[in-house]
């Protein structure tokens, strides 16, 4: 009897193993599905709330804040790569051809970062929001112009609607929203160059910040020698300067984790979270003027983004359908 019982128990356990394996697999998938949106919310939520952080530097020139952001981001990112033992990924970036492109992207990124900090601290948060709403549509246009990517009718209409929105803004106010356009265009060109350069996101950003760190150090050293700098004027301000590296790097980590767990179509909808939060901050927290002209301009751009999202979703659905048909014919 004991032998039969033992054998039966073993057979029973063997029968449970596939069930247990399936249960663990399903549990892992559920965890990944739950973690993906969470990482996306953390990344885009942090980017949306960045104006609050930059407002702490209202009395500091944007170029000094930018220099600290570059310096501490370089140190923080390099430290993360070292802790994660991603040395090979980091070394792979140091090739002359890649470095030439990354130097250009580093300058574009520095311009974008600096202009954003300047805009926030000159009470133009709403205009920064406008810039980042426009950005995906500028990226579509650059893909058409430089990568020969075809635009379907919905995408063409989306770009046209965005242009009408910006044109209406200029016509009503008699001024070009140059901060919004400069933010959108500079970041779109940054994305274009990074797209055509085979570089891992975090390693690439680490090298970009390292390439312009000497300039950042020179600016900070000049401020220190002339007494115009703000380092060492209080431990709280010093911590905020150091925090520039953390507030820059952590959203990138969360974004990379979200990208691994979510479909691109799903991740694409989260990208509008950041400028939406910026808009809410500008209107309700910082009480910046939001007129009927703003409402119409933003409305046209929001309509353009809806069309753009519909076109992207339709394209991805068509690709997935083609893949299924190809697999069925094999």
C-alpha positions as CSV (number, residue, x, y, z in Angstrom):
1,X,0.0,0.0,0.0
2,X,2.7,2.6,0.8
3,X,4.4,1.9,-2.5
4,X,1.1,2.3,-4.4
5,X,0.3,5.5,-2.4
6,X,3.8,7.0,-3.1
7,X,3.6,6.2,-6.8
8,X,0.1,7.6,-7.0
9,X,1.3,10.7,-5.1
10,X,4.1,11.2,-7.6
11,X,1.8,10.8,-10.5
12,X,-0.6,13.3,-8.9
13,X,2.3,15.8,-8.4
14,X,3.5,15.2,-12.0
15,X,0.0,16.0,-13.2
16,X,-0.1,19.2,-11.2
17,X,3.2,20.6,-12.6
18,X,1.8,21.7,-16.0
19,X,-1.1,23.3,-14.2
20,X,1.3,25.1,-11.7
21,X,3.5,26.2,-14.6
22,X,0.5,27.6,-16.5
23,X,-0.7,29.4,-13.3
24,X,2.8,31.0,-12.8
25,X,2.9,32.0,-16.5
26,X,-0.5,33.7,-16.4
27,X,0.4,35.4,-13.1
28,X,3.6,36.8,-14.7
29,X,1.6,38.0,-17.7
30,X,-0.9,39.8,-15.4
31,X,1.9,41.4,-13.5
32,X,3.5,42.6,-16.7
33,X,0.2,44.0,-17.9
34,X,-0.3,45.8,-14.7
35,X,3.3,47.1,-14.5
36,X,3.3,48.4,-18.1
37,X,0.6,51.1,-17.6
38,X,2.1,51.9,-14.2
39,X,5.6,52.5,-15.7
40,X,4.0,54.6,-18.5
41,X,2.0,56.7,-16.0
42,X,5.2,57.2,-13.9
43,X,7.2,58.3,-16.9
44,X,4.7,60.6,-18.6
45,X,3.3,61.8,-15.3
46,X,6.8,62.9,-14.2
47,X,7.4,64.7,-17.5
48,X,4.1,66.4,-17.1
49,X,4.8,67.6,-13.6
50,X,8.3,68.8,-14.4
51,X,7.2,72.5,-14.5
52,X,6.7,72.3,-10.7
53,X,10.3,71.2,-10.2
54,X,11.7,73.9,-12.5
55,X,9.7,76.6,-10.7
56,X,12.0,76.0,-7.7
57,X,14.7,77.7,-9.8
58,X,12.8,80.8,-10.5
59,X,15.6,83.0,-9.3
60,X,18.3,81.1,-11.2
61,X,19.2,81.6,-14.8
62,X,18.1,78.9,-17.1
63,X,21.6,78.3,-18.5
64,X,22.9,77.5,-14.9
65,X,20.0,75.1,-14.2
66,X,20.6,73.5,-17.6
67,X,24.3,73.0,-16.8
68,X,23.5,71.3,-13.6
69,X,20.9,69.1,-15.3
70,X,23.5,68.0,-17.9
71,X,26.3,67.4,-15.3
72,X,24.2,65.5,-12.7
73,X,22.3,63.5,-15.5
74,X,25.7,62.4,-16.9
75,X,26.9,61.2,-13.5
76,X,23.6,59.5,-12.5
77,X,23.1,57.7,-15.9
78,X,26.7,56.5,-15.9
79,X,26.3,55.3,-12.4
80,X,23.1,53.4,-13.3
81,X,24.8,51.8,-16.3
82,X,27.7,50.7,-14.1
83,X,25.4,49.3,-11.4
84,X,23.4,47.4,-14.1
85,X,26.7,46.1,-15.6
86,X,25.8,47.4,-19.0
87,X,29.4,48.1,-19.9
88,X,29.3,46.5,-23.3
89,X,26.2,48.6,-24.2
90,X,28.0,51.8,-23.1
91,X,31.3,50.9,-25.0
92,X,29.4,50.1,-28.2
93,X,28.4,53.8,-28.4
94,X,31.9,55.1,-28.6
95,X,32.3,54.8,-32.4
96,X,33.3,57.9,-34.4
97,X,30.3,57.8,-36.7
98,X,27.8,57.4,-33.8
99,X,29.6,60.0,-31.7
100,X,29.3,62.6,-34.5
101,X,25.5,62.1,-34.6
102,X,25.2,62.0,-30.8
103,X,27.1,65.3,-30.5
104,X,24.5,66.9,-32.7
105,X,21.6,65.2,-30.8
106,X,23.2,66.4,-27.5
107,X,23.2,70.0,-28.7
108,X,19.5,69.7,-29.8
109,X,18.7,68.1,-26.5
110,X,20.5,70.9,-24.5
111,X,18.7,73.5,-26.6
112,X,15.3,71.8,-25.9
113,X,16.0,71.3,-22.2
114,X,17.2,74.9,-21.7
115,X,14.3,76.5,-23.6
116,X,11.8,74.4,-21.6
117,X,13.3,75.6,-18.3
118,X,13.4,79.2,-19.6
119,X,9.7,79.0,-20.7
120,X,8.5,77.5,-17.4
121,X,10.2,80.2,-15.4
122,X,8.9,83.0,-17.6
123,X,5.3,81.9,-17.1
124,X,4.8,80.2,-20.5
125,X,3.8,76.7,-19.3
126,X,0.8,76.7,-21.6
127,X,3.0,77.4,-24.6
128,X,5.3,74.4,-23.7
129,X,2.2,72.3,-23.6
130,X,1.3,73.4,-27.1
131,X,4.8,72.5,-28.3
132,X,4.6,69.0,-27.0
133,X,1.1,68.5,-28.4
134,X,2.4,69.5,-31.8
135,X,5.6,67.4,-31.5
136,X,4.1,64.0,-32.7
137,X,2.7,65.7,-35.8
138,X,6.1,67.4,-36.6
139,X,7.7,64.0,-36.2
140,X,5.3,62.6,-38.8
141,X,6.1,65.5,-41.2
142,X,9.9,64.9,-40.8
143,X,9.4,61.2,-41.4
144,X,7.7,62.1,-44.7
145,X,10.4,64.6,-45.7
146,X,13.6,62.7,-44.7
147,X,12.7,59.1,-44.4
148,X,10.2,59.0,-47.3
149,X,7.5,57.6,-45.0
150,X,4.1,57.8,-46.7
151,X,1.3,59.8,-45.2
152,X,-2.2,58.5,-45.6
153,X,-5.2,60.8,-45.9
154,X,-5.9,60.9,-42.2
155,X,-2.2,61.8,-41.4
156,X,-2.2,64.5,-44.1
157,X,-5.4,66.0,-42.6
158,X,-3.9,65.8,-39.1
159,X,-0.8,67.8,-40.2
160,X,-3.0,70.3,-42.0
161,X,-5.3,70.8,-39.0
162,X,-2.3,71.4,-36.7
163,X,-1.0,73.9,-39.2
164,X,-4.4,75.7,-39.2
165,X,-4.3,75.7,-35.4
166,X,-0.9,77.3,-35.2
167,X,-1.8,79.7,-38.0
168,X,-5.0,80.8,-36.2
169,X,-2.9,81.4,-33.0
170,X,-0.5,83.7,-35.0
171,X,-3.4,85.5,-36.8
172,X,-5.2,86.2,-33.5
173,X,-2.3,87.2,-31.4
174,X,-0.1,88.7,-34.1
175,X,2.9,86.7,-32.7
176,X,4.5,83.4,-33.5
177,X,4.4,80.9,-30.6
178,X,8.1,80.5,-31.1
179,X,8.7,78.6,-27.9
180,X,6.1,76.0,-28.8
181,X,7.4,75.6,-32.3
182,X,11.1,75.5,-31.2
183,X,10.3,72.8,-28.6
184,X,8.4,70.7,-31.1
185,X,10.8,71.0,-34.0
186,X,14.0,70.6,-31.9
187,X,12.7,67.4,-30.2
188,X,11.3,66.1,-33.5
189,X,14.7,66.4,-35.1
190,X,16.3,64.9,-32.0
191,X,13.9,61.9,-32.3
192,X,14.6,61.6,-36.1
193,X,18.4,61.5,-35.6
194,X,18.1,59.0,-32.7
195,X,15.8,56.8,-34.9
196,X,18.4,56.4,-37.6
197,X,21.3,55.8,-35.2
198,X,21.5,52.4,-33.6
199,X,22.1,53.3,-30.0
200,X,20.5,52.0,-26.8
201,X,18.3,54.7,-25.2
202,X,20.0,55.0,-21.8
203,X,23.6,54.5,-23.0
204,X,22.9,57.0,-25.8
205,X,21.6,59.6,-23.3
206,X,24.5,59.0,-21.0
207,X,27.0,59.6,-23.8
208,X,25.1,62.7,-25.0
209,X,25.2,64.3,-21.6
210,X,28.9,63.3,-21.3
211,X,29.8,65.0,-24.6
212,X,28.4,68.3,-23.4
213,X,29.4,68.0,-19.8
214,X,32.7,69.9,-20.3
215,X,30.7,72.9,-21.5
216,X,28.4,72.6,-18.6
217,X,31.3,72.5,-16.1
218,X,32.9,75.5,-17.8
219,X,29.6,77.5,-17.4
220,X,29.3,76.5,-13.7
221,X,33.0,77.3,-13.1
222,X,32.6,80.7,-14.6
223,X,29.5,81.3,-12.4
224,X,31.5,80.3,-9.3
225,X,34.5,82.4,-10.1
226,X,32.4,85.5,-10.8
227,X,30.0,85.0,-7.9
228,X,27.0,84.8,-10.2
229,X,26.5,81.1,-9.6
230,X,24.1,79.7,-7.0
231,X,26.0,76.5,-6.0
232,X,26.8,76.4,-2.2
233,X,24.1,79.0,-1.5
234,X,22.2,76.6,0.6
235,X,21.9,72.8,1.1
236,X,18.3,72.8,-0.2
237,X,19.2,74.5,-3.5
238,X,22.2,72.1,-3.8
239,X,20.0,69.1,-3.4
240,X,17.6,70.5,-6.1
241,X,20.6,70.9,-8.4
242,X,21.7,67.3,-7.8
243,X,18.1,66.2,-8.2
244,X,18.1,67.5,-11.8
245,X,20.0,64.3,-12.7
246,X,17.4,62.1,-10.9
247,X,14.4,63.8,-12.3
248,X,15.8,63.5,-15.8
249,X,16.9,59.9,-15.7
250,X,14.2,58.1,-13.7
251,X,11.4,58.9,-16.2
252,X,13.6,57.4,-19.0
253,X,14.0,54.2,-17.0
254,X,10.3,54.0,-16.4
255,X,9.6,54.7,-20.1
256,X,12.0,51.9,-21.2
257,X,10.2,49.5,-18.8
258,X,6.8,50.6,-20.2
259,X,8.0,50.1,-23.8
260,X,9.0,46.5,-23.0
261,X,5.6,45.6,-21.6
262,X,3.2,47.6,-23.7
263,X,2.2,47.6,-27.4
264,X,3.4,50.7,-29.2
265,X,-0.3,51.6,-29.9
266,X,-1.0,51.6,-26.2
267,X,2.1,53.5,-25.3
268,X,1.3,56.1,-28.0
269,X,-1.8,57.2,-26.2
270,X,0.1,57.8,-23.0
271,X,2.4,60.4,-24.7
272,X,-0.4,63.0,-24.6
273,X,-0.5,62.7,-20.8
274,X,2.5,64.9,-20.2
275,X,1.4,68.0,-22.2
276,X,-2.1,67.6,-20.8
277,X,-0.8,67.8,-17.3
278,X,1.3,70.8,-18.3
279,X,-1.8,72.5,-19.7
280,X,-3.7,71.9,-16.5
281,X,-0.8,73.3,-14.4
282,X,-0.5,76.3,-16.6
283,X,-4.2,77.2,-16.5
284,X,-5.2,76.2,-12.9
285,X,-2.0,76.3,-10.8
286,X,-0.1,79.1,-12.4
287,X,-3.1,81.1,-13.6
288,X,-1.7,81.7,-17.1
289,X,-4.2,83.3,-19.5
290,X,-6.2,80.8,-21.5
291,X,-8.4,82.7,-24.0
292,X,-10.9,81.6,-26.6
293,X,-8.1,81.8,-29.1
294,X,-6.1,79.3,-27.0
295,X,-9.2,77.1,-26.9
296,X,-9.7,77.1,-30.6
297,X,-6.0,76.6,-31.4
298,X,-5.7,73.7,-28.9
299,X,-9.0,72.3,-30.2
300,X,-7.7,72.1,-33.7
301,X,-4.5,70.5,-32.6
302,X,-6.4,68.0,-30.4
303,X,-8.6,67.1,-33.4
304,X,-5.4,66.6,-35.4
305,X,-4.0,64.3,-32.7
306,X,-7.2,62.2,-32.7
307,X,-6.9,61.7,-36.5
308,X,-3.2,60.9,-36.1
309,X,-4.0,58.3,-33.4
310,X,-6.7,56.8,-35.6
311,X,-4.3,56.6,-38.5
312,X,-1.6,55.0,-36.4
313,X,-4.0,52.5,-35.0
314,X,-5.3,51.6,-38.4
315,X,-1.8,51.1,-39.8
316,X,-0.8,48.8,-36.9
317,X,-4.0,46.8,-37.3
318,X,-3.3,46.3,-41.0
319,X,0.3,45.2,-40.2
320,X,-1.0,42.7,-37.6
321,X,-3.6,41.4,-40.0
322,X,-1.0,40.9,-42.7
323,X,1.2,39.0,-40.2
324,X,-1.7,36.7,-39.3
325,X,-2.5,36.0,-43.0
326,X,1.2,35.3,-43.7
327,X,1.4,32.8,-40.8
328,X,-1.8,31.1,-42.0
329,X,-0.5,30.6,-45.5
330,X,2.8,29.0,-44.3
